[in-house]
């Protein structure tokens, strides 16, 4: 006999024992099981909620309620597992008391945080709606006052004198007064003092703008003069650099000429050592070099 057959026979025996119990005990047993099932359901929902927070949605295994299975397949699946459920419950290693306490504490903290968030949003919405209601009440009071004034001042006159020009003028005057009063309340009506003040401020701003424009023109002129002076100094610097280059070249030429003269002088001294020569006895090349050197110096 296999384990499945033994489990099936045990479940059938237990079902027979339960069927032999009286109705009162069966009702008490059903009530006890219902209470236990509701507690287990609440605990399971809490564990599932905590598990769903930890694991991403795309990596979760499909739930039985989310799977598209027919009623017959579900009944068959439950029939297969019903015999194993009671024995397998004893073999399953559940959470410890400390783990359950930590999990419940975490869920309680999250629930409190959600409640605080919902309460803050509710208070903000309540204040917003209270402000709207208060504004609506003020507006309603104003409308009622205007209706009362209109009935008191206009309707009575119109009812007494139908079709009269005076009644029409009163209606027009009432409408004009009401529009003017609304403009004054909103702040759109400007008095003569306000216009004079605005004119004075406008004139002051125009003077300030004119002064700033004059300063800008002066700065542009100064900038143009500075640019011209800068260009003049640049041209002077360029000429000075060219003159410096020419002087360097001339210095090198004269240095070479001096070295050449010294070299020829040494040659003359070596040739005529111990002898006395007159000025006309020097070679023509030496005389020409000396003459050009003295001329440049």
GROMACS elastic network, one bead per residue, 0.5 to 0.9 nm:
[ bonds ]
;  ai    aj funct       b0    kb
    1     4     6  0.82210   500
    1     5     6  0.62681   500
    1     6     6  0.68731   500
    2     5     6  0.53390   500
    2     6     6  0.63806   500
    2     7     6  0.86982   500
    3     6     6  0.50717   500
    3     7     6  0.60707   500
    3     8     6  0.85118   500
    4     7     6  0.50917   500
    4     8     6  0.60771   500
    4     9     6  0.86118   500
    4    83     6  0.75958   500
    4    84     6  0.75003   500
    5     9     6  0.61413   500
    5    10     6  0.85511   500
    5    83     6  0.89608   500
    6     9     6  0.51599   500
    6    10     6  0.61304   500
    6    11     6  0.86071   500
    7    10     6  0.50632   500
    7    11     6  0.61572   500
    7    12     6  0.85797   500
    7    83     6  0.56760   500
    7    84     6  0.63931   500
    7    86     6  0.89803   500
    7    87     6  0.76374   500
    8    11     6  0.51936   500
    8    12     6  0.61579   500
    8    13     6  0.86151   500
    8    82     6  0.86392   500
    8    83     6  0.52363   500
    8    84     6  0.78602   500
    9    12     6  0.50485   500
    9    13     6  0.61250   500
    9    14     6  0.85903   500
    9    83     6  0.85460   500
   10    13     6  0.51040   500
   10    14     6  0.61720   500
   10    15     6  0.85501   500
   10    83     6  0.81238   500
   11    14     6  0.50580   500
   11    15     6  0.60732   500
   11    16     6  0.86073   500
   11    82     6  0.84308   500
   11    83     6  0.59575   500
   11    84     6  0.87119   500
   11    86     6  0.84019   500
   12    16     6  0.61910   500
   12    17     6  0.86597   500
   12    83     6  0.86121   500
   13    16     6  0.50621   500
   13    17     6  0.62550   500
   13    18     6  0.86449   500
   14    17     6  0.50204   500
   14    18     6  0.61801   500
   14    19     6  0.85581   500
   15    18     6  0.50680   500
   15    19     6  0.60999   500
   15    20     6  0.87280   500
   16    20     6  0.63742   500
   17    20     6  0.52637   500
   17    21     6  0.68391   500
   18    21     6  0.53580   500
   18    22     6  0.87156   500
   18    26     6  0.74965   500
   19    22     6  0.79999   500
   19    26     6  0.82520   500
   21    24     6  0.83209   500
   21    25     6  0.64430   500
   21    26     6  0.64177   500
   22    25     6  0.55542   500
   22    26     6  0.62556   500
   22    27     6  0.87733   500
   23    27     6  0.60745   500
   23    28     6  0.85902   500
   24    27     6  0.50868   500
   24    28     6  0.62373   500
   24    29     6  0.85226   500
   25    29     6  0.59646   500
   25    30     6  0.84300   500
   26    30     6  0.60051   500
   26    31     6  0.85003   500
   27    31     6  0.60892   500
   27    32     6  0.84999   500
   28    31     6  0.50299   500
   28    32     6  0.60466   500
   28    33     6  0.84713   500
   29    32     6  0.50286   500
   29    33     6  0.60122   500
   29    34     6  0.84218   500
   30    33     6  0.50521   500
   30    34     6  0.59677   500
   30    35     6  0.85351   500
   31    35     6  0.61469   500
   31    36     6  0.85417   500
   32    35     6  0.51471   500
   32    36     6  0.61502   500
   32    37     6  0.84753   500
   33    37     6  0.58766   500
   33    38     6  0.84520   500
   34    38     6  0.60475   500
   34    39     6  0.85381   500
   35    38     6  0.51526   500
   35    39     6  0.62420   500
   35    40     6  0.85801   500
   36    39     6  0.51014   500
   36    40     6  0.60684   500
   36    41     6  0.84175   500
   37    41     6  0.58646   500
   37    42     6  0.84935   500
   38    42     6  0.61226   500
   38    43     6  0.85153   500
   39    42     6  0.51478   500
   39    43     6  0.61451   500
   39    44     6  0.84719   500
   40    44     6  0.58731   500
   40    45     6  0.84506   500
   41    45     6  0.60634   500
   41    46     6  0.85349   500
   42    45     6  0.51769   500
   42    46     6  0.62284   500
   42    47     6  0.86667   500
   43    46     6  0.51141   500
   43    47     6  0.61665   500
   43    48     6  0.85158   500
   44    47     6  0.50454   500
   44    48     6  0.59531   500
   44    49     6  0.84496   500
   45    49     6  0.60262   500
   45    50     6  0.85815   500
   46    49     6  0.50901   500
   46    50     6  0.62604   500
   46    51     6  0.85579   500
   46   103     6  0.87220   500
   46   104     6  0.79629   500
   46   107     6  0.76574   500
   47    50     6  0.51215   500
   47    51     6  0.60282   500
   47    52     6  0.85440   500
   47   103     6  0.78379   500
   47   104     6  0.87001   500
   48    52     6  0.60082   500
   48    53     6  0.85947   500
   49    52     6  0.51361   500
   49    53     6  0.63940   500
   49    54     6  0.89147   500
   49   107     6  0.87709   500
   50    53     6  0.51973   500
   50    54     6  0.65657   500
   50    55     6  0.89535   500
   50   103     6  0.77246   500
   50   106     6  0.86958   500
   50   107     6  0.72841   500
   51    54     6  0.51928   500
   51    55     6  0.62094   500
   52    55     6  0.53270   500
   52    56     6  0.69965   500
   52    57     6  0.72070   500
   52    60     6  0.77865   500
   53    56     6  0.73756   500
   53    57     6  0.88306   500
   55    58     6  0.85113   500
   55    59     6  0.68007   500
   55    60     6  0.66597   500
   56    59     6  0.55324   500
   56    60     6  0.66127   500
   57    60     6  0.54675   500
   57    61     6  0.88819   500
   58    61     6  0.84809   500
   60    63     6  0.86008   500
   62    65     6  0.83653   500
   62    66     6  0.63968   500
   62    67     6  0.65765   500
   63    66     6  0.51693   500
   63    67     6  0.63385   500
   64    67     6  0.52838   500
   64    68     6  0.82843   500
   64    69     6  0.82742   500
   64    74     6  0.89873   500
   65    68     6  0.78452   500
   65    69     6  0.86728   500
   66    69     6  0.88714   500
   69    72     6  0.82974   500
   69    73     6  0.63594   500
   69    74     6  0.66464   500
   70    73     6  0.53719   500
   70    74     6  0.63630   500
   70    75     6  0.87703   500
   71    74     6  0.50864   500
   71    75     6  0.61539   500
   71    76     6  0.85551   500
   72    75     6  0.50913   500
   72    76     6  0.60851   500
   72    77     6  0.84899   500
   73    76     6  0.50013   500
   73    77     6  0.59804   500
   73    78     6  0.84823   500
   74    78     6  0.60684   500
   74    79     6  0.84720   500
   75    78     6  0.50744   500
   75    79     6  0.60257   500
   75    80     6  0.86303   500
   76    80     6  0.62616   500
   76    81     6  0.87288   500
   77    80     6  0.52342   500
   77    81     6  0.63703   500
   77    82     6  0.85418   500
   78    81     6  0.51366   500
   78    82     6  0.57287   500
   79    82     6  0.52297   500
   79    83     6  0.73469   500
   80    83     6  0.66146   500
   80    84     6  0.76649   500
   81    84     6  0.52100   500
   81    85     6  0.59496   500
   82    85     6  0.52551   500
   82    86     6  0.76396   500
   83    86     6  0.69849   500
   83    87     6  0.79181   500
   84    87     6  0.56247   500
   84    88     6  0.57410   500
   84    89     6  0.83782   500
   85    88     6  0.51904   500
   85    89     6  0.60106   500
   85    90     6  0.89737   500
   86    89     6  0.53208   500
   86    90     6  0.71216   500
   87    90     6  0.56186   500
   87    91     6  0.69760   500
   88    91     6  0.50130   500
   88    92     6  0.62094   500
   89    92     6  0.53254   500
   89    93     6  0.84273   500
   90    93     6  0.79452   500
   93    96     6  0.88687   500
   95    98     6  0.81349   500
   95    99     6  0.60050   500
   95   100     6  0.62840   500
   96    99     6  0.52009   500
   96   100     6  0.61994   500
   96   101     6  0.85482   500
   97   100     6  0.50824   500
   97   101     6  0.60245   500
   97   102     6  0.86142   500
   98   102     6  0.61389   500
   98   103     6  0.85043   500
   99   102     6  0.51583   500
   99   103     6  0.60918   500
   99   104     6  0.85081   500
  100   103     6  0.50560   500
  100   104     6  0.60011   500
  100   105     6  0.84027   500
  101   104     6  0.51152   500
  101   105     6  0.59550   500
  101   106     6  0.85088   500
  102   106     6  0.60814   500
  102   107     6  0.85540   500
  103   106     6  0.51100   500
  103   107     6  0.61949   500
  103   108     6  0.85306   500
  104   107     6  0.50108   500
  104   108     6  0.59894   500
  104   109     6  0.85821   500
  105   109     6  0.61784   500
  105   110     6  0.86165   500
  106   109     6  0.51546   500
  106   110     6  0.62384   500
  106   111     6  0.85840   500
  107   110     6  0.50806   500
  107   111     6  0.60749   500
  107   112     6  0.85932   500
  108   111     6  0.50238   500
  108   112     6  0.61454   500
  108   113     6  0.85939   500
  109   112     6  0.50822   500
  109   113     6  0.61700   500
  109   114     6  0.86184   500
  110   113     6  0.50552   500
  110   114     6  0.61713   500
  110   115     6  0.85616   500
  111   114     6  0.50604   500
  111   115     6  0.60994   500
  111   116     6  0.86223   500
  112   116     6  0.61665   500
  112   117     6  0.85902   500
  113   116     6  0.51089   500
  113   117     6  0.61951   500
  113   118     6  0.85864   500
  114   117     6  0.50347   500
  114   118     6  0.60405   500
  114   119     6  0.84094   500
  115   118     6  0.50546   500
  115   119     6  0.59176   500
  115   120     6  0.85077   500
  116   120     6  0.61012   500
  116   121     6  0.85976   500
  117   120     6  0.51823   500
  117   121     6  0.62669   500
  117   122     6  0.85357   500
  118   121     6  0.51288   500
  118   122     6  0.59808   500
  118   123     6  0.85498   500
  119   123     6  0.60548   500
  119   124     6  0.85380   500
  120   123     6  0.51479   500
  120   124     6  0.62008   500
  120   125     6  0.85942   500
  121   124     6  0.51049   500
  121   125     6  0.61014   500
  121   126     6  0.84300   500
  122   125     6  0.50639   500
  122   126     6  0.59170   500
  122   127     6  0.85631   500
  123   127     6  0.61337   500
  123   128     6  0.85397   500
  124   127     6  0.51995   500
  124   128     6  0.62216   500
  124   129     6  0.86763   500
  125   128     6  0.50080   500
  125   129     6  0.61302   500
  125   130     6  0.84642   500
  126   129     6  0.51531   500
  126   130     6  0.59800   500
  126   131     6  0.85404   500
  127   131     6  0.61293   500
  127   132     6  0.86027   500
  128   131     6  0.52067   500
  128   132     6  0.63184   500
  128   133     6  0.87076   500
  129   133     6  0.60532   500
  129   134     6  0.84649   500
  130   133     6  0.50241   500
  130   134     6  0.60158   500
  130   135     6  0.85029   500
  131   134     6  0.50584   500
  131   135     6  0.60944   500
  131   136     6  0.84838   500
  132   135     6  0.51443   500
  132   136     6  0.60727   500
  132   137     6  0.85802   500
  133   137     6  0.60784   500
  133   138     6  0.86212   500
  134   137     6  0.50636   500
  134   138     6  0.62460   500
  134   139     6  0.85853   500
  135   138     6  0.51316   500
  135   139     6  0.61338   500
  135   140     6  0.85121   500
  136   139     6  0.50202   500
  136   140     6  0.59706   500
  136   141     6  0.85357   500
  137   141     6  0.61181   500
  137   142     6  0.85990   500
  138   141     6  0.51232   500
  138   142     6  0.62682   500
  138   143     6  0.86668   500
  139   142     6  0.50761   500
  139   143     6  0.61632   500
  139   144     6  0.85997   500
  140   143     6  0.50485   500
  140   144     6  0.61090   500
  140   145     6  0.85644   500
  141   144     6  0.51110   500
  141   145     6  0.61668   500
  141   146     6  0.86269   500
  142   145     6  0.50757   500
  142   146     6  0.61550   500
  142   147     6  0.85573   500
  143   146     6  0.50681   500
  143   147     6  0.60633   500
  143   148     6  0.85336   500
  144   147     6  0.50403   500
  144   148     6  0.61244   500
  144   149     6  0.86087   500
  145   148     6  0.50814   500
  145   149     6  0.61697   500
  145   150     6  0.85236   500
  146   149     6  0.50634   500
  146   150     6  0.59880   500
  146   151     6  0.85010   500
  146   178     6  0.88368   500
  147   150     6  0.50440   500
  147   151     6  0.60831   500
  147   152     6  0.84402   500
  148   151     6  0.51677   500
  148   152     6  0.60145   500
  148   153     6  0.85634   500
  149   153     6  0.59180   500
  149   154     6  0.79655   500
  150   153     6  0.53505   500
  150   154     6  0.53599   500
  150   155     6  0.66572   500
  150   156     6  0.89955   500
  150   171     6  0.87332   500
  150   174     6  0.79413   500
  151   154     6  0.56424   500
  151   156     6  0.65314   500
  152   155     6  0.64625   500
  152   156     6  0.61916   500
  152   157     6  0.84830   500
  153   156     6  0.64487   500
  153   157     6  0.68480   500
  153   170     6  0.82783   500
  153   171     6  0.89728   500
  153   174     6  0.86749   500
  154   157     6  0.52980   500
  154   158     6  0.61587   500
  154   159     6  0.85972   500
  154   167     6  0.71084   500
  154   170     6  0.67042   500
  154   171     6  0.64324   500
  154   174     6  0.81622   500
  155   158     6  0.50328   500
  155   159     6  0.59771   500
  155   160     6  0.85363   500
  155   167     6  0.87303   500
  156   159     6  0.51645   500
  156   160     6  0.62745   500
  156   161     6  0.86723   500
  157   160     6  0.51973   500
  157   161     6  0.60566   500
  157   162     6  0.81493   500
  157   166     6  0.86670   500
  157   167     6  0.62744   500
  157   170     6  0.86970   500
  158   161     6  0.51741   500
  158   162     6  0.53393   500
  158   163     6  0.75886   500
  158   164     6  0.77958   500
  158   166     6  0.87858   500
  158   167     6  0.55383   500
  158   168     6  0.82483   500
  159   162     6  0.58813   500
  161   164     6  0.57603   500
  161   166     6  0.84287   500
  161   167     6  0.71734   500
  162   167     6  0.77360   500
  163   166     6  0.86772   500
  163   167     6  0.74144   500
  163   168     6  0.79739   500
  164   167     6  0.55787   500
  164   168     6  0.68765   500
  165   168     6  0.51769   500
  165   169     6  0.62114   500
  165   170     6  0.86140   500
  166   169     6  0.50767   500
  166   170     6  0.61215   500
  166   171     6  0.86699   500
  167   170     6  0.50324   500
  167   171     6  0.62804   500
  167   172     6  0.87398   500
  168   171     6  0.51043   500
  168   172     6  0.62791   500
  168   173     6  0.85569   500
  169   172     6  0.51013   500
  169   173     6  0.59973   500
  169   174     6  0.84347   500
  170   173     6  0.50288   500
  170   174     6  0.59816   500
  170   175     6  0.85673   500
  171   174     6  0.50840   500
  171   175     6  0.62438   500
  171   176     6  0.86795   500
  172   175     6  0.51305   500
  172   176     6  0.61894   500
  172   177     6  0.85828   500
  173   176     6  0.50818   500
  173   177     6  0.60510   500
  173   178     6  0.84699   500
  174   177     6  0.51266   500
  174   178     6  0.60705   500
  174   179     6  0.86178   500
  175   178     6  0.50817   500
  175   179     6  0.61801   500
  175   180     6  0.85953   500
  176   179     6  0.51503   500
  176   180     6  0.61121   500
  176   181     6  0.84983   500
  177   180     6  0.51056   500
  177   181     6  0.60103   500
  177   182     6  0.85531   500
  178   181     6  0.50806   500
  178   182     6  0.61864   500
  178   183     6  0.86514   500
  179   182     6  0.51366   500
  179   183     6  0.62278   500
  179   184     6  0.86521   500
  180   183     6  0.50808   500
  180   184     6  0.61834   500
  180   185     6  0.86179   500
  180   189     6  0.75538   500
  181   184     6  0.50794   500
  181   185     6  0.61828   500
  181   186     6  0.86749   500
  181   189     6  0.88543   500
  182   185     6  0.50294   500
  182   186     6  0.62044   500
  182   187     6  0.84698   500
  182   188     6  0.86160   500
  183   186     6  0.51376   500
  183   187     6  0.59467   500
  183   188     6  0.50297   500
  183   189     6  0.55262   500
  184   188     6  0.59503   500
  184   189     6  0.50950   500
  184   190     6  0.81746   500
  185   188     6  0.77604   500
  185   189     6  0.84159   500
  186   189     6  0.80436   500
  187   190     6  0.76337   500
  190   193     6  0.80288   500
  190   194     6  0.58780   500
  190   195     6  0.68994   500
  191   194     6  0.52556   500
  191   195     6  0.64843   500
  191   196     6  0.88429   500
  192   195     6  0.50447   500
  192   196     6  0.61844   500
  192   197     6  0.85428   500
  193   196     6  0.51359   500
  193   197     6  0.61112   500
  193   198     6  0.85471   500
  194   197     6  0.50568   500
  194   198     6  0.60966   500
  194   199     6  0.85769   500
  195   198     6  0.50408   500
  195   199     6  0.61311   500
  195   200     6  0.86664   500
  196   199     6  0.50234   500
  196   200     6  0.62187   500
  196   201     6  0.86274   500
  197   200     6  0.51527   500
  197   201     6  0.61871   500
  197   202     6  0.84716   500
  198   201     6  0.51089   500
  198   202     6  0.59415   500
  198   203     6  0.85511   500
  199   203     6  0.61473   500
  199   204     6  0.86070   500
  200   203     6  0.51555   500
  200   204     6  0.62258   500
  200   205     6  0.86556   500
  201   204     6  0.50384   500
  201   205     6  0.61390   500
  201   206     6  0.85722   500
  202   205     6  0.51089   500
  202   206     6  0.61568   500
  202   207     6  0.86714   500
  203   206     6  0.50296   500
  203   207     6  0.62190   500
  203   208     6  0.86286   500
  204   207     6  0.51288   500
  204   208     6  0.62258   500
  204   209     6  0.86319   500
  205   208     6  0.50120   500
  205   209     6  0.61097   500
  205   210     6  0.85825   500
  206   209     6  0.50242   500
  206   210     6  0.61271   500
  206   211     6  0.85983   500
  207   210     6  0.50615   500
  207   211     6  0.61576   500
  207   212     6  0.85793   500
  208   211     6  0.51151   500
  208   212     6  0.61726   500
  208   213     6  0.85946   500
  209   212     6  0.50591   500
  209   213     6  0.61317   500
  209   214     6  0.86946   500
  210   213     6  0.50005   500
  210   214     6  0.62568   500
  210   215     6  0.86446   500
  211   214     6  0.51173   500
  211   215     6  0.62315   500
  211   216     6  0.85828   500
  212   215     6  0.50238   500
  212   216     6  0.60987   500
  212   217     6  0.86625   500
  213   217     6  0.62364   500
  213   218     6  0.86839   500
  214   217     6  0.50633   500
  214   218     6  0.62333   500
  214   219     6  0.85739   500
  215   218     6  0.50854   500
  215   219     6  0.61072   500
  215   220     6  0.85791   500
  216   219     6  0.50474   500
  216   220     6  0.61673   500
  216   221     6  0.87119   500
  217   220     6  0.50416   500
  217   221     6  0.62904   500
  217   222     6  0.86662   500
  218   221     6  0.50814   500
  218   222     6  0.61397   500
  218   223     6  0.84266   500
  219   222     6  0.50569   500
  219   223     6  0.59453   500
  219   224     6  0.85478   500
  220   224     6  0.61737   500
  220   225     6  0.87179   500
  221   224     6  0.50507   500
  221   225     6  0.62543   500
  221   226     6  0.85212   500
  222   225     6  0.51294   500
  222   226     6  0.60170   500
  222   227     6  0.84780   500
  223   226     6  0.50535   500
  223   227     6  0.60961   500
  223   228     6  0.86904   500
  224   227     6  0.50590   500
  224   228     6  0.62970   500
  224   229     6  0.87288   500
  225   228     6  0.50911   500
  225   229     6  0.62216   500
  225   230     6  0.85154   500
  226   229     6  0.51069   500
  226   230     6  0.60438   500
  226   231     6  0.85956   500
  227   231     6  0.61752   500
  227   232     6  0.86550   500
  228   231     6  0.50949   500
  228   232     6  0.62358   500
  228   233     6  0.86965   500
  229   232     6  0.50379   500
  229   233     6  0.62205   500
  229   234     6  0.85318   500
  230   233     6  0.51632   500
  230   234     6  0.61245   500
  230   235     6  0.87056   500
  231   235     6  0.62363   500
  231   236     6  0.86542   500
  232   235     6  0.51586   500
  232   236     6  0.62413   500
  232   237     6  0.85756   500
  233   237     6  0.60165   500
  233   238     6  0.84857   500
  234   237     6  0.50343   500
  234   238     6  0.61392   500
  234   239     6  0.87044   500
  235   239     6  0.62567   500
  235   240     6  0.85790   500
  236   239     6  0.51284   500
  236   240     6  0.60766   500
  236   241     6  0.85430   500
  237   240     6  0.50199   500
  237   241     6  0.61085   500
  237   242     6  0.86075   500
  238   241     6  0.51396   500
  238   242     6  0.62659   500
  238   243     6  0.86521   500
  239   242     6  0.50321   500
  239   243     6  0.61018   500
  239   244     6  0.85060   500
  240   244     6  0.60528   500
  240   245     6  0.85967   500
  241   245     6  0.62206   500
  241   246     6  0.86804   500
  242   245     6  0.50863   500
  242   246     6  0.62694   500
  242   247     6  0.86498   500
  243   246     6  0.50400   500
  243   247     6  0.61031   500
  243   248     6  0.85324   500
  244   247     6  0.50745   500
  244   248     6  0.61330   500
  244   249     6  0.86341   500
  245   248     6  0.50595   500
  245   249     6  0.62559   500
  245   250     6  0.86725   500
  246   249     6  0.50686   500
  246   250     6  0.61306   500
  246   251     6  0.84682   500
  247   250     6  0.50051   500
  247   251     6  0.59173   500
  247   252     6  0.85108   500
  248   251     6  0.50261   500
  248   252     6  0.62329   500
  248   253     6  0.86920   500
  249   252     6  0.51626   500
  249   253     6  0.62893   500
  249   254     6  0.87429   500
  250   253     6  0.50187   500
  250   254     6  0.61327   500
  250   255     6  0.84017   500
  251   254     6  0.52325   500
  251   255     6  0.60020   500
  251   256     6  0.85697   500
  252   256     6  0.61488   500
  252   257     6  0.85944   500
  253   256     6  0.51287   500
  253   257     6  0.61780   500
  253   258     6  0.85865   500
  254   258     6  0.59793   500
  254   259     6  0.84801   500
  254   293     6  0.82076   500
  254   296     6  0.83556   500
  254   297     6  0.88140   500
  255   258     6  0.50737   500
  255   259     6  0.61851   500
  255   260     6  0.85670   500
  256   259     6  0.51159   500
  256   260     6  0.61799   500
  256   261     6  0.87054   500
  257   261     6  0.61636   500
  257   262     6  0.85615   500
  257   289     6  0.83266   500
  257   293     6  0.72325   500
  258   261     6  0.50560   500
  258   262     6  0.60913   500
  258   263     6  0.84431   500
  258   293     6  0.76118   500
  259   262     6  0.50830   500
  259   263     6  0.60446   500
  259   264     6  0.86494   500
  260   263     6  0.50188   500
  260   264     6  0.62188   500
  260   265     6  0.85005   500
  260   289     6  0.84668   500
  261   264     6  0.51217   500
  261   265     6  0.59733   500
  261   266     6  0.85372   500
  261   286     6  0.77657   500
  261   289     6  0.67382   500
  261   290     6  0.69344   500
  261   293     6  0.80623   500
  262   266     6  0.61626   500
  262   267     6  0.86101   500
  263   266     6  0.51690   500
  263   267     6  0.63332   500
  263   268     6  0.87862   500
  264   268     6  0.61678   500
  264   269     6  0.85540   500
  264   286     6  0.67147   500
  264   289     6  0.88939   500
  265   268     6  0.50701   500
  265   269     6  0.61479   500
  265   270     6  0.85413   500
  265   286     6  0.79228   500
  266   269     6  0.50448   500
  266   270     6  0.60863   500
  266   271     6  0.85951   500
  267   270     6  0.50842   500
  267   271     6  0.61768   500
  267   272     6  0.85985   500
  268   271     6  0.51175   500
  268   272     6  0.59933   500
  268   273     6  0.81124   500
  268   282     6  0.78894   500
  268   283     6  0.88014   500
  268   286     6  0.85721   500
  269   272     6  0.52672   500
  269   273     6  0.55001   500
  269   274     6  0.88986   500
  270   273     6  0.53615   500
  271   275     6  0.89403   500
  272   275     6  0.53603   500
  272   276     6  0.73020   500
  272   277     6  0.76806   500
  273   276     6  0.82303   500
  277   280     6  0.78682   500
  277   281     6  0.57751   500
  277   282     6  0.76867   500
  278   281     6  0.53046   500
  278   282     6  0.75872   500
  279   282     6  0.61091   500
  279   287     6  0.88586   500
  280   283     6  0.80833   500
  280   284     6  0.88835   500
  280   287     6  0.87019   500
  281   284     6  0.88556   500
  282   285     6  0.83021   500
  282   286     6  0.64967   500
  282   287     6  0.65123   500
  283   286     6  0.54066   500
  283   287     6  0.64068   500
  283   288     6  0.87153   500
  284   287     6  0.50461   500
  284   288     6  0.59938   500
  284   289     6  0.85155   500
  285   288     6  0.50884   500
  285   289     6  0.61202   500
  285   290     6  0.85925   500
  286   289     6  0.51257   500
  286   290     6  0.61412   500
  286   291     6  0.85312   500
  287   290     6  0.51639   500
  287   291     6  0.60804   500
  287   292     6  0.86543   500
  288   291     6  0.51093   500
  288   292     6  0.62180   500
  288   293     6  0.85552   500
  289   292     6  0.52721   500
  289   293     6  0.61101   500
  289   294     6  0.86415   500
  290   293     6  0.50469   500
  290   294     6  0.61211   500
  290   295     6  0.84705   500
  291   294     6  0.52453   500
  291   295     6  0.60802   500
  291   296     6  0.87201   500
  292   296     6  0.62368   500
  292   297     6  0.85788   500
  293   296     6  0.53119   500
  293   297     6  0.61609   500
  294   297     6  0.50602   500
